[in-house]
Amino acid sequence: SDSSSQYWIGAVRDPQDPRNWKWVNGNDVTVSFWNEPGSSEVCARFDGSKGWLWVGTDCQSTLNFICQHQPQTCGRPEQPPNSTMTAERFEVGTSVEYSCDEGHLLVGPTVRSCLETGFYDEFPPVCKKTASPLYPKFSMIIYTAVT
């Protein structure tokens, strides 16, 4: 197989029960996508030449790897047209507040929080133009009460 499409996935045989697989952090592998499930190899890899299915492999093989990390920020969120967005930072645990310009009504959340996943907890709001007033502005309205 082409080594450029081969990646470690962090799954190894359970030394106590070689029929089972564990992630390198010790958790059980509960879902798997094996191309060759009967392999006797101790480690596993993604095989890009086989539709990214899993293949048992020698743990000493030189393969590519993908690093996993926890996001530190969600990045700058979308700002709807005709709105003001207030935020000092965009890091995990912080919030962004929205308000609409005069003549617009906020539809959706006024606050969105940056989650540990690196995504905001809500979709961005929309600022809808409010309908024109029912009556035009007059300096004075004269009416007569009917009895």
CYANA upper distance limits for C-alpha pairs under 8 A (distance plus 0.5 A):
  1 SER  CA      5 SER  CA      8.41
  1 SER  CA      6 GLN  CA      8.34
  1 SER  CA     47 ASP  CA      8.47
  1 SER  CA     49 SER  CA      7.25
  2 ASP  CA      6 GLN  CA      7.59
  2 ASP  CA     49 SER  CA      7.79
  3 SER  CA     63 LEU  CA      7.09
  3 SER  CA     64 ASN  CA      8.28
  4 SER  CA     63 LEU  CA      8.38
  4 SER  CA     64 ASN  CA      7.62
  5 SER  CA     46 PHE  CA      8.38
  5 SER  CA     47 ASP  CA      6.72
  5 SER  CA     48 GLY  CA      5.12
  5 SER  CA     49 SER  CA      7.09
  5 SER  CA     64 ASN  CA      8.37
  6 GLN  CA     45 ARG  CA      7.08
  6 GLN  CA     46 PHE  CA      6.20
  6 GLN  CA     47 ASP  CA      5.52
  6 GLN  CA     48 GLY  CA      6.49
  6 GLN  CA     63 LEU  CA      6.39
  6 GLN  CA     64 ASN  CA      6.61
  7 TYR  CA     45 ARG  CA      5.85
  7 TYR  CA     46 PHE  CA      5.61
  7 TYR  CA     47 ASP  CA      7.41
  7 TYR  CA     63 LEU  CA      6.04
  7 TYR  CA     64 ASN  CA      5.09
  7 TYR  CA     65 PHE  CA      5.63
  7 TYR  CA     66 ILE  CA      7.89
  8 TRP  CA     44 ALA  CA      7.08
  8 TRP  CA     45 ARG  CA      5.00
  8 TRP  CA     46 PHE  CA      6.88
  8 TRP  CA     63 LEU  CA      6.85
  8 TRP  CA     64 ASN  CA      6.82
  8 TRP  CA     65 PHE  CA      5.72
  8 TRP  CA     66 ILE  CA      8.04
  9 ILE  CA     44 ALA  CA      6.87
  9 ILE  CA     45 ARG  CA      5.74
  9 ILE  CA     46 PHE  CA      6.89
  9 ILE  CA     65 PHE  CA      7.88
  9 ILE  CA     66 ILE  CA      8.43
 10 GLY  CA     23 TRP  CA      6.07
 10 GLY  CA     24 VAL  CA      5.91
 10 GLY  CA     43 CYS  CA      8.25
 10 GLY  CA     44 ALA  CA      7.59
 10 GLY  CA     45 ARG  CA      8.26
 11 ALA  CA     21 TRP  CA      6.88
 11 ALA  CA     22 LYS  CA      6.06
 11 ALA  CA     23 TRP  CA      4.92
 11 ALA  CA     24 VAL  CA      6.47
 11 ALA  CA     29 VAL  CA      7.91
 11 ALA  CA     43 CYS  CA      6.55
 11 ALA  CA     44 ALA  CA      6.04
 11 ALA  CA     45 ARG  CA      8.31
 12 VAL  CA     21 TRP  CA      6.01
 12 VAL  CA     22 LYS  CA      5.96
 12 VAL  CA     23 TRP  CA      6.72
 12 VAL  CA     24 VAL  CA      7.17
 12 VAL  CA     42 VAL  CA      6.14
 12 VAL  CA     43 CYS  CA      5.02
 12 VAL  CA     44 ALA  CA      6.83
 13 ARG  CA     17 ASP  CA      8.11
 13 ARG  CA     18 PRO  CA      5.91
 13 ARG  CA     19 ARG  CA      7.73
 13 ARG  CA     20 ASN  CA      6.46
 13 ARG  CA     21 TRP  CA      4.85
 13 ARG  CA     22 LYS  CA      6.56
 13 ARG  CA     42 VAL  CA      5.71
 13 ARG  CA     43 CYS  CA      7.02
 14 ASP  CA     18 PRO  CA      5.68
 14 ASP  CA     19 ARG  CA      7.86
 14 ASP  CA     20 ASN  CA      6.03
 14 ASP  CA     21 TRP  CA      5.65
 14 ASP  CA     22 LYS  CA      6.21
 20 ASN  CA     28 ASP  CA      8.40
 20 ASN  CA     29 VAL  CA      8.31
 21 TRP  CA     28 ASP  CA      6.84
 21 TRP  CA     29 VAL  CA      6.07
 22 LYS  CA     26 GLY  CA      6.28
 22 LYS  CA     27 ASN  CA      6.07
 22 LYS  CA     28 ASP  CA      4.92
 22 LYS  CA     29 VAL  CA      5.56
 23 TRP  CA     27 ASN  CA      5.88
 23 TRP  CA     28 ASP  CA      6.68
 23 TRP  CA     29 VAL  CA      6.58
 32 SER  CA     54 TRP  CA      7.99
 33 PHE  CA     53 LEU  CA      5.93
 33 PHE  CA     54 TRP  CA      6.03
 34 TRP  CA     53 LEU  CA      6.02
 34 TRP  CA     54 TRP  CA      4.90
 34 TRP  CA     55 VAL  CA      6.59
 35 ASN  CA     50 LYS  CA      7.97
 35 ASN  CA     53 LEU  CA      5.82
 35 ASN  CA     54 TRP  CA      6.02
 35 ASN  CA     55 VAL  CA      6.31
 36 GLU  CA     54 TRP  CA      7.85
 36 GLU  CA     55 VAL  CA      6.28
 36 GLU  CA     56 GLY  CA      7.69
 37 PRO  CA     55 VAL  CA      7.97
 37 PRO  CA     56 GLY  CA      8.23
 39 SER  CA     55 VAL  CA      8.19
 39 SER  CA     56 GLY  CA      6.11
 40 SER  CA     56 GLY  CA      7.61
 41 GLU  CA     56 GLY  CA      5.51
 41 GLU  CA     57 THR  CA      5.72
 41 GLU  CA     58 ASP  CA      6.36
 41 GLU  CA     59 CYS  CA      8.40
 42 VAL  CA     56 GLY  CA      7.25
 42 VAL  CA     57 THR  CA      7.23
 42 VAL  CA     58 ASP  CA      7.11
 42 VAL  CA     59 CYS  CA      7.09
 43 CYS  CA     56 GLY  CA      6.21
 43 CYS  CA     57 THR  CA      5.79
 43 CYS  CA     58 ASP  CA      6.62
 43 CYS  CA     59 CYS  CA      5.77
 44 ALA  CA     54 TRP  CA      6.91
 44 ALA  CA     55 VAL  CA      6.07
 44 ALA  CA     56 GLY  CA      4.93
 44 ALA  CA     57 THR  CA      5.88
 44 ALA  CA     59 CYS  CA      8.47
 45 ARG  CA     54 TRP  CA      6.06
 45 ARG  CA     55 VAL  CA      5.98
 45 ARG  CA     56 GLY  CA      6.97
 45 ARG  CA     57 THR  CA      7.07
 46 PHE  CA     52 TRP  CA      5.64
 46 PHE  CA     53 LEU  CA      6.22
 46 PHE  CA     54 TRP  CA      5.35
 46 PHE  CA     55 VAL  CA      6.95
 47 ASP  CA     51 GLY  CA      7.32
 47 ASP  CA     52 TRP  CA      5.23
 47 ASP  CA     53 LEU  CA      6.22
 47 ASP  CA     54 TRP  CA      6.66
 47 ASP  CA     55 VAL  CA      7.03
 48 GLY  CA     52 TRP  CA      4.93
 48 GLY  CA     53 LEU  CA      7.87
 57 THR  CA     61 SER  CA      7.86
 70 GLN  CA    116 GLU  CA      7.68
 70 GLN  CA    117 THR  CA      7.73
 70 GLN  CA    118 GLY  CA      8.45
 71 PRO  CA     92 VAL  CA      8.02
 71 PRO  CA    116 GLU  CA      7.07
 71 PRO  CA    117 THR  CA      6.90
 71 PRO  CA    118 GLY  CA      5.71
 72 GLN  CA     91 GLU  CA      6.35
 72 GLN  CA     92 VAL  CA      6.19
 72 GLN  CA    116 GLU  CA      8.14
 72 GLN  CA    118 GLY  CA      7.51
 73 THR  CA     90 PHE  CA      6.22
 73 THR  CA     91 GLU  CA      4.41
 73 THR  CA     92 VAL  CA      5.55
 73 THR  CA    114 CYS  CA      7.76
 73 THR  CA    118 GLY  CA      6.27
 74 CYS  CA     90 PHE  CA      6.36
 74 CYS  CA     91 GLU  CA      6.55
 74 CYS  CA     92 VAL  CA      7.04
 74 CYS  CA    114 CYS  CA      6.30
 74 CYS  CA    115 LEU  CA      8.07
 74 CYS  CA    118 GLY  CA      4.99
 74 CYS  CA    119 PHE  CA      5.89
 74 CYS  CA    120 TYR  CA      7.24
 75 GLY  CA     90 PHE  CA      6.10
 75 GLY  CA     91 GLU  CA      7.87
 75 GLY  CA    118 GLY  CA      8.49
 76 ARG  CA     90 PHE  CA      6.61
 77 PRO  CA    120 TYR  CA      8.42
 77 PRO  CA    124 PRO  CA      8.44
 78 GLU  CA    124 PRO  CA      7.09
 79 GLN  CA     83 SER  CA      7.46
 79 GLN  CA     84 THR  CA      8.08
 79 GLN  CA     85 MET  CA      7.01
 79 GLN  CA    124 PRO  CA      7.89
 80 PRO  CA    124 PRO  CA      7.75
 80 PRO  CA    125 PRO  CA      7.35
 80 PRO  CA    126 VAL  CA      6.39
 80 PRO  CA    127 CYS  CA      7.28
 81 PRO  CA    126 VAL  CA      8.22
 81 PRO  CA    127 CYS  CA      7.38
 82 ASN  CA    100 CYS  CA      6.49
 82 ASN  CA    101 ASP  CA      5.91
 82 ASN  CA    104 HIS  CA      7.84
 82 ASN  CA    127 CYS  CA      6.72
 83 SER  CA     98 TYR  CA      7.29
 83 SER  CA     99 SER  CA      6.14
 83 SER  CA    100 CYS  CA      4.68
 83 SER  CA    101 ASP  CA      5.81
 83 SER  CA    127 CYS  CA      7.06
 84 THR  CA     98 TYR  CA      6.26
 84 THR  CA     99 SER  CA      5.82
 84 THR  CA    100 CYS  CA      6.58
 84 THR  CA    101 ASP  CA      7.48
 85 MET  CA     96 VAL  CA      7.28
 85 MET  CA     97 GLU  CA      6.21
 85 MET  CA     98 TYR  CA      5.20
 85 MET  CA     99 SER  CA      7.20
 86 THR  CA     96 VAL  CA      6.28
 86 THR  CA     97 GLU  CA      5.57
 86 THR  CA     98 TYR  CA      6.88
 87 ALA  CA     95 SER  CA      7.23
 87 ALA  CA     96 VAL  CA      5.40
 87 ALA  CA     97 GLU  CA      7.10
 89 ARG  CA     94 THR  CA      7.32
 90 PHE  CA     94 THR  CA      6.73
 90 PHE  CA     95 SER  CA      7.83
 90 PHE  CA     96 VAL  CA      8.23
 90 PHE  CA    114 CYS  CA      7.47
 91 GLU  CA    114 CYS  CA      7.07
 92 VAL  CA    113 SER  CA      8.46
 92 VAL  CA    114 CYS  CA      5.41
 92 VAL  CA    115 LEU  CA      6.00
 92 VAL  CA    116 GLU  CA      6.15
 92 VAL  CA    118 GLY  CA      7.29
 93 GLY  CA    113 SER  CA      7.12
 93 GLY  CA    114 CYS  CA      5.95
 93 GLY  CA    115 LEU  CA      6.63
 93 GLY  CA    116 GLU  CA      7.82
 94 THR  CA    113 SER  CA      6.35
 94 THR  CA    114 CYS  CA      6.18
 95 SER  CA    111 VAL  CA      7.03
 95 SER  CA    112 ARG  CA      6.05
 95 SER  CA    113 SER  CA      4.77
 95 SER  CA    114 CYS  CA      6.66
 96 VAL  CA    111 VAL  CA      6.07
 96 VAL  CA    112 ARG  CA      5.80
 96 VAL  CA    113 SER  CA      6.90
 97 GLU  CA    110 THR  CA      6.12
 97 GLU  CA    111 VAL  CA      5.02
 97 GLU  CA    112 ARG  CA      7.16
 98 TYR  CA    109 PRO  CA      8.36
 98 TYR  CA    110 THR  CA      5.54
 98 TYR  CA    111 VAL  CA      6.82
 98 TYR  CA    125 PRO  CA      8.21
 99 SER  CA    106 LEU  CA      7.21
 99 SER  CA    110 THR  CA      7.26
100 CYS  CA    104 HIS  CA      6.22
100 CYS  CA    105 LEU  CA      6.76
100 CYS  CA    106 LEU  CA      6.29
100 CYS  CA    127 CYS  CA      6.27
101 ASP  CA    127 CYS  CA      8.44
103 GLY  CA    129 LYS  CA      6.43
103 GLY  CA    130 THR  CA      6.12
104 HIS  CA    127 CYS  CA      6.07
104 HIS  CA    128 LYS  CA      5.66
104 HIS  CA    129 LYS  CA      4.77
104 HIS  CA    130 THR  CA      5.65
105 LEU  CA    127 CYS  CA      5.83
105 LEU  CA    128 LYS  CA      5.65
105 LEU  CA    129 LYS  CA      6.78
105 LEU  CA    130 THR  CA      6.55
106 LEU  CA    110 THR  CA      8.10
106 LEU  CA    125 PRO  CA      7.09
106 LEU  CA    126 VAL  CA      6.36
106 LEU  CA    127 CYS  CA      5.14
106 LEU  CA    128 LYS  CA      6.98
107 VAL  CA    125 PRO  CA      6.06
107 VAL  CA    126 VAL  CA      5.71
107 VAL  CA    127 CYS  CA      6.66
107 VAL  CA    128 LYS  CA      7.60
108 GLY  CA    123 PHE  CA      8.27
108 GLY  CA    124 PRO  CA      7.49
108 GLY  CA    125 PRO  CA      4.82
108 GLY  CA    126 VAL  CA      6.95
109 PRO  CA    122 GLU  CA      7.58
109 PRO  CA    123 PHE  CA      8.24
109 PRO  CA    124 PRO  CA      7.52
109 PRO  CA    125 PRO  CA      6.15
110 THR  CA    125 PRO  CA      7.66
112 ARG  CA    120 TYR  CA      6.66
112 ARG  CA    121 ASP  CA      6.51
112 ARG  CA    122 GLU  CA      6.32
112 ARG  CA    123 PHE  CA      8.50
112 ARG  CA    124 PRO  CA      8.18
113 SER  CA    120 TYR  CA      5.97
113 SER  CA    121 ASP  CA      6.13
113 SER  CA    122 GLU  CA      8.14
114 CYS  CA    118 GLY  CA      7.00
114 CYS  CA    119 PHE  CA      6.40
114 CYS  CA    120 TYR  CA      5.08
114 CYS  CA    121 ASP  CA      7.02
115 LEU  CA    119 PHE  CA      6.16
115 LEU  CA    120 TYR  CA      6.33
115 LEU  CA    121 ASP  CA      6.95
